[in-house]
């Protein structure tokens, strides 16, 4: 495996490993048995995505000849991350406080919200490793 491939997989899986650690830390702090609330991590993934896009501005600023296209696309990604953060907050505000533990709540918070976050992070890593941003 070449260094670009290794960098790609490391950039994608390191945040996911940290995310899994977040679920375990929530369980430890809670002090109770594992519950599905420990795995409602869509907001965390969206914040990771927002942080990654903001750090990308630092990478662009380091370059001797900054690419204007990279700056524009990074700004678009930052705006998308902020919108997605509000969207994720809305999903969690709607579904998390429900008393009944329905299958729809499990789907919306464990699968849908988390999948959106993983998809955004994957897309950012893919664009970054291909040099498009």
N, C-alpha and C positions, 0 to 999 in steps of 0.2 A: 504494500500500500504506500503510495507516495505521500509527501508531507501535506499536500492540499487536501487529499482525502482524509487524512488523519485530523487536520484542522477542522474540516467540515463536521466530522462525527463528534469531535470533542466540543465544538461550539454548540452542537445540538443536544448532546447527552449530558453535559455537565449541568446545565440548568434543570434538566429533567431529574437528574439524581438529587440535586438540591431540593427540588419540588417534592420528591418522595420523602426526603428527610423532613420537610415541613409537615407532612401528614403525620409522621411518627412523633415529631416534637409537639404537635397539637394534642396528640394522645397522651404524651407524658405530662404536659402541663395540665391537661384536664384531669388526669389521675383516675380515669374510669376506663372501662373496656373500650375497644375500638367501636366507633360509631361512624355512620356514613358522613356526618358533619366534618370529620377529620379530613375527608377527601374532597371537599368542595374547594377546589384550588384554581378555578378559572380566573378569579381576580388576581391571584398571585402570578399566574402565567402572563396575564395582560400587563401587569406591572413590570415583569421581566422584559417583555417585549418593548415597553415604553423606555425602560432604562437602556436597553440595547440600542434603540434608535437614537436616543440622546447622546450616548457615548460615540455613536457613529459620527456625529458632528465633530467630536474631538479628533477622530481619525482623519476626517476631511481637512480640518484646520492644520494638521501636522504636515500635510502634503505640500511640496514646494509649489506645485501648480494645481490648486484645487479644481476639481471637475464640477462645473456648474450643474450638470445633469445629476450628479450624485447628491448635490445639495438640495436640489428641487425634490428628488425622489425621497430623500431622507425627511424633508419637511412634510411631504405627503404622508409618509409612514408615521411620523410623530402625530400629525393630526388624526390619522386613522386610529392610532393607539389610544389617544384621548377619547375619541368617540366610542371605541370598543370598551374602554374602561367604564364609561357611563352605562353602556349597554349591559356589561357584565354586572355592574352594581344594581341595575334594574332587575336583571334576572334573579340575582340573589335576594334582593329586597322582596320580590314577589313570591319566590318559592321557598326560601329558607325558613321563615318564621311559621310556616304551616305546622299545625300540631300533628296532623295525621302524617304518617310516613308512607306516602303513596309511591307507586312505581313511576308516575309522571315526575314527581319531585326528584327521585333518583336519576331519571333520565335527564332532566333539565340541568341539574347541578353537578352530577358526577360525570355524565357523558357529554352533553351538549356544551356546557360552559367550559369544561376542561378541554374538549376537542377544539373549540374556537381558539383557546389560548395556545394549545400545541400547534395548531395550524399556523397561527401568526408567527410564532417563534420559528417554526420550520421555514416559513417563507422568508423571513428576515435572514436566517442563516444561509439559505440557498442563494438569495440575491447577493449577500455580502461575499460569500466564497466564490461566486462567479464574477465578482468585480463590477456588478451592475449598480451598486450603491457605495 
